[in-house]
Amino acid sequence: MTRKAAGEEPLPEEDPSNPIFKPIPEPSRLGSFLITNRMANYCNQINGYATDLKAS
C-alpha cells in the first residue's frame, strides 16, 4: 500500500545536493580483475595437485 493511499504524507525525493544522499562509488574494476585472476590461478594449482595425487 502506498503512503498516499494510506493517507500519509509522501516521502521527500532524494536531493542529490544533500550530503546524506551522496552516490556510492563504483568498485575498482582493476581490483576485481586482479582478485579474479588470483583465484583462477589458485584453482588451477589445486587442480594440478589433485591430478598429480590421483595419478600416483
Rosetta constraint file for C-alpha pairs under 8 A:
AtomPair CA 1 CA 5 HARMONIC 6.57 0.50
AtomPair CA 1 CA 6 HARMONIC 6.89 0.50
AtomPair CA 2 CA 6 HARMONIC 6.37 0.50
AtomPair CA 3 CA 7 HARMONIC 6.34 0.50
AtomPair CA 3 CA 8 HARMONIC 5.03 0.50
AtomPair CA 3 CA 9 HARMONIC 6.48 0.50
AtomPair CA 3 CA 10 HARMONIC 5.85 0.50
AtomPair CA 4 CA 8 HARMONIC 5.43 0.50
AtomPair CA 4 CA 9 HARMONIC 6.35 0.50
AtomPair CA 4 CA 10 HARMONIC 6.12 0.50
AtomPair CA 14 CA 18 HARMONIC 7.97 0.50
AtomPair CA 14 CA 21 HARMONIC 6.69 0.50
AtomPair CA 15 CA 21 HARMONIC 6.80 0.50
AtomPair CA 16 CA 21 HARMONIC 6.00 0.50
AtomPair CA 16 CA 22 HARMONIC 6.55 0.50
AtomPair CA 17 CA 21 HARMONIC 7.66 0.50
AtomPair CA 17 CA 22 HARMONIC 7.78 0.50
AtomPair CA 18 CA 22 HARMONIC 7.09 0.50
AtomPair CA 27 CA 31 HARMONIC 8.00 0.50
AtomPair CA 27 CA 32 HARMONIC 7.98 0.50
AtomPair CA 28 CA 32 HARMONIC 6.47 0.50
AtomPair CA 29 CA 33 HARMONIC 6.02 0.50
AtomPair CA 30 CA 34 HARMONIC 6.14 0.50
AtomPair CA 31 CA 35 HARMONIC 6.20 0.50
AtomPair CA 32 CA 36 HARMONIC 6.04 0.50
AtomPair CA 33 CA 37 HARMONIC 6.20 0.50
AtomPair CA 34 CA 38 HARMONIC 6.12 0.50
AtomPair CA 35 CA 39 HARMONIC 6.16 0.50
AtomPair CA 36 CA 40 HARMONIC 6.18 0.50
AtomPair CA 37 CA 41 HARMONIC 6.12 0.50
AtomPair CA 38 CA 42 HARMONIC 6.17 0.50
AtomPair CA 39 CA 43 HARMONIC 6.14 0.50
AtomPair CA 40 CA 44 HARMONIC 6.15 0.50
AtomPair CA 41 CA 45 HARMONIC 6.23 0.50
AtomPair CA 42 CA 46 HARMONIC 6.31 0.50
AtomPair CA 43 CA 47 HARMONIC 6.14 0.50
AtomPair CA 44 CA 48 HARMONIC 6.14 0.50
AtomPair CA 45 CA 49 HARMONIC 6.23 0.50
AtomPair CA 46 CA 50 HARMONIC 6.06 0.50
AtomPair CA 47 CA 51 HARMONIC 6.05 0.50
AtomPair CA 48 CA 52 HARMONIC 6.20 0.50
AtomPair CA 49 CA 53 HARMONIC 6.21 0.50
AtomPair CA 50 CA 54 HARMONIC 6.12 0.50
AtomPair CA 51 CA 55 HARMONIC 6.13 0.50
AtomPair CA 52 CA 56 HARMONIC 6.41 0.50
